[in-house]
Amino acid sequence: MDPIMVLAGLGVGIIVGLTGMGGGALMTPILVLLFGVHPVAAISSDLAASAIMKPFGGWVHARRGTVNWRLVAWLCAGSIPSAFLGVLLLDLFGSDENVQHSVKIALGVALLLAAGGMLLKAWTGRRNANRPAAPITVKPVPTVLIGIMGGLVVGLTSVGSGSLIIVALLALYPTLRANDLVGTDLIQAVPLVTAAALGHAFFGDLHLDIAGAVILGSIPGVLIGSRISSRAPGGLVRSALVIVLLASSLKLFDLPTLVVGVVAGVAVLVAVGIGLHGRTTRQKQEEPVEAGIS
């Protein structure tokens, strides 16, 4: 068992515990790019680890009552069978080198969408932070379709059980509060990634040594991340995660390392600029209040 791979699982687990997202979007490209694991093997191993990690976050939200169980049921009705379908398609065509390259490209696209989903989630979380709970009308057909598309992408790439489905739910249910959104997504992701992981195990794609190393690191990582999540600067974590996803996606597109480095550097500067602008804005808003008190 590779100890470096265990440490990578630990780091990804901490990020999942901090943000509730990013497991598949980070671990799969790490396995492919840093450890040279074949894309299909990386996907199956990451799904097995996610099936262990996701219940921790889902359990917390279930206890807090921030889960819409009707949404979970309709999402799972579409996502579980389509996840098996995605795994079946990958098993039928995944051994060819051209298909492996196509899987890498699909993974890169999924990472870009995941990064966009995290940005949208952060913006919506700030916008809806103080919004009172409002009942929503569940739309079965479009919700099942979201589950079908999400399950297919997860079965093929292991990415999307968090970020991509959250984006779709935001579009369909704009009044759903951020806490309920994340809790619902985490709960529906448990059977989704479990179905995909079992599919890979059934077809013999699961590499127990890789999956074991990732799981060994990710379980304590999730627990650590969950413990410190209330004290960590969430904006900083999200910014770093989005930058990593962006760089990973570009690298999966086989772009030169120099190009990836330049884009990542620009993204870092933009993130720093946004952070400084937000801090300056908050200080200006607080000045009149302090002046009135004095």
N, C-alpha and C positions, 0 to 999 in steps of 0.2 A: 504493500500500500504506500503510495507516494505521499510523504508528509507535506510537501508543498501544495499538493492538491487538497489535502485536509485543511491547510491554512486558507486556501482560496475559498473553500466551502464555508469556513468560519467568517471570512470577510463578507461574503455575499449574504450569509445568514444574518449578520449584524445589520446590513443595509435593509434586508427584508423586515427585520424587527423594527427598525427605525421608521420606515416609510410604508410598509405594507405592500410594496411593489418591487419589481426589478429582479426577482429570482431567476426566472428563465431568461430574461433579457440580458442578464449579466453572466450567469454561470455557463450557459451554452457557448457564447463567443469566447469566454475564457478557456474552456476546454478545447475549442477548435483552434484558437489563435496561439495560445501560450503552451498548451500541452500536446498539440498535434493530433488530437483525437478526431477520428472521422466524424463528419456532421451527424450521421444517423446514430452512432454510438453516443455522441455528446447529448443529443436530444433525448434519447431514452434514459440516460443516466440522470440528466437534469430533472426529467419528469418524475423519476423515482424519488429524488430528493425533495421535490416540491410537494409530492403527496405526503411526505412526512412533515414538512415545514408548515404548510398552509393551515392545518387544523389548530395550531397554536394561536394564530391571530384570529381565526374564526371563532374559537372558543371564547376569547375575550369579548368580541362583539356580541356573541349570542347571550352572554351573561349581562351585558349592558342594555340589551334590547334594541340594538341598532341594526337589526336585520329585517328586511321585508321578505318573509318566507314565501309569499305567493310569487314574487319575482324569482326567487331561487328555484321554485318548482318548475316554472315555465322555462327558465334558462336551461336547467338541467335536462328538460325534455328534449331540447334540441342539441345541447352540447355533448352529452354522453355518447349517443350513437354516432354523431359526426366526428368525435375524437377517435373512435374506433375506425371510422372510414379513413381519416387522415393517416392513421398508423398503417392501415391496410395498403393504401396507395403508396406510402413510403416503402413498405416491405416489397411490394410488387416491382417498383422501379428504382429502389434506392441503391442497388449495387453497381449501377452503371456510373462511370466517372462523370459523364455529362449531367446525370441526374444529381449526383453529389454537388456539382457546381451550381446547379439550379437551386438546390436546397440552401446553399450558402447565400445565394442572391436573395431568395425568399426570406431567409433569416435576417439579412441586412435591411430589407424593406420593413419587416416586422419590427426591427429595432428602431428605425426612424419613426414609425407610427407610435411605438411605445414611448419614445422621448416626447413626441407631441402630446400624447395622452397624459403624461406626467405634468407637463406644463399646463395643460388645460385643467387637470385636477387641482394643481396648486392655486390657479387663478379662481376656480370655482369655490375652493375651500375658503379663501379669503372673502369672497363675495357672499357666501352663504353662512359664514361662521356664526352670526347671531340670528339667523332666520328661524322662526318658530316652526315646530313640526307641522307639516301640512299633509293631509291624506292625498294619495295619488290613485288614479284609476289605472289598474293594470291592463295593458293591451296584450292579450295572449299571442296573437299571430306575429306581430313584429318582434315581440320578446323572444319567441321560439326561434325566429330567423336570426336574431342576434346570437343566440346560443349555438345555432348550427354553424354560422360563419366563424364564431370564436372557437368552437370545438375543432373545426377543420384546421384552422391555423395552428392551434395548440398541438394537435396530433402530428402536423407536418414539421413544426419548427420549435415547439415547446414554449414559444413566446406568445403572450396575449391573454392569459387567464386573468391577469390583473389589468394592465394598462389599456389594452385594446377594447376589452369588454366595458371598462369604465367609460371610455369615450363614447361608445355606442349608447350606453345607458344614460349618459348625460344628454345626448341629443334627443333621446326618446322621452326621458322623464326629467326635464329641466328643473322642476320644483323639488326633486328629491334632495334632501340635505346631504352634505358631504359625509358625515358620519354614517348615515344609513347607506349611502352609496358604497363606501368602502367595506362596511360590514357585510352587505348583501353580496358584493363581489367576492370577498374572501370565502364566504360560506359556499357559494356556488362553485368556486374554484376547486374545492376539496374533491367532490366526486368527478369533476372534469379531469383534473390532472391524474387522479387515481385510475380512471378509465383508460386514459392514454398510456399511463405507465404499465398497466396490466396488459394492454394490447401489445406493447413492445416486448414485454416478458413472454407473452404467448408466442410471438413470432421469432423469439430467440435473439432479439436485438439488444437486450439488456446486458450490459457488462457489469457484473457484480463488483469487481474490484474498483472500477471507477465510481459506480453509484455508492458503494460503501464508503469510499474516501470522502465523497461530497457530503453524504449524510452525516458521517462522523463529525465533520466540521460545522455543518449547517445547523444542527440541533442546538448546540450551546450558543452558536452565533445568534440564532433567533431569540433565545432566552435573554442573552446579553442586550441585544438591540431593543427588545421590548422593555427591559428594565430601565434603560437610559433614555428611552424615546421622549419622555416628558421633559428632560433637561437639555436635550440636544437642540441646536438651532435647525429647525426643519428646513428653512429656506436654503441653508448652506448644503445640507445633505441632498436635497432635491437638485440643486444646481450641479453639484458634483456628479450625481447619478446621470443627469441628462447629458452632461459632457462626455462621460464614459460611454453611454449608449451611442451618442453621435459618432465618436471616434471608432467604436467597435463596428458600427454599421458601415462606415466608409472603408474600413480595413477589409470587411467581408466582401466588399465590391472590388477588391484587389487594386485599390488605388495606391499610389506610391506613399511610402511612410512620410515623406516630406509634406505631401499634400494633407495627409491626415493630421500631422503635427501642426501645420499652419491653421487649419480649420479649428482644431481643438484649442489652440492658443487664442484665436479670435473669440471663440465661445467663452473662454475664461475671462477675457477682458470685458466682454459684454456682461457676463454675470457679475463681475466686480462693479462695473458701472451701474448696473441696475440696483445692486445692493447699496452703493453709496447714495444713489438718487433717492431710494426709499428711506434711508436713514436721515438724509437732509430734509426730506418732506415731513417726516415725523417730528423732527426738531422744530421746524417752523410752525407746525400745528400746535406744539406744546408751549411755545414761547408766549402767546397771548394769555393762555391759562395761568402760567406762572406769574406773569406781570400783574394779572388781576388779583391773584392771591396776595402778592406782596403789597 
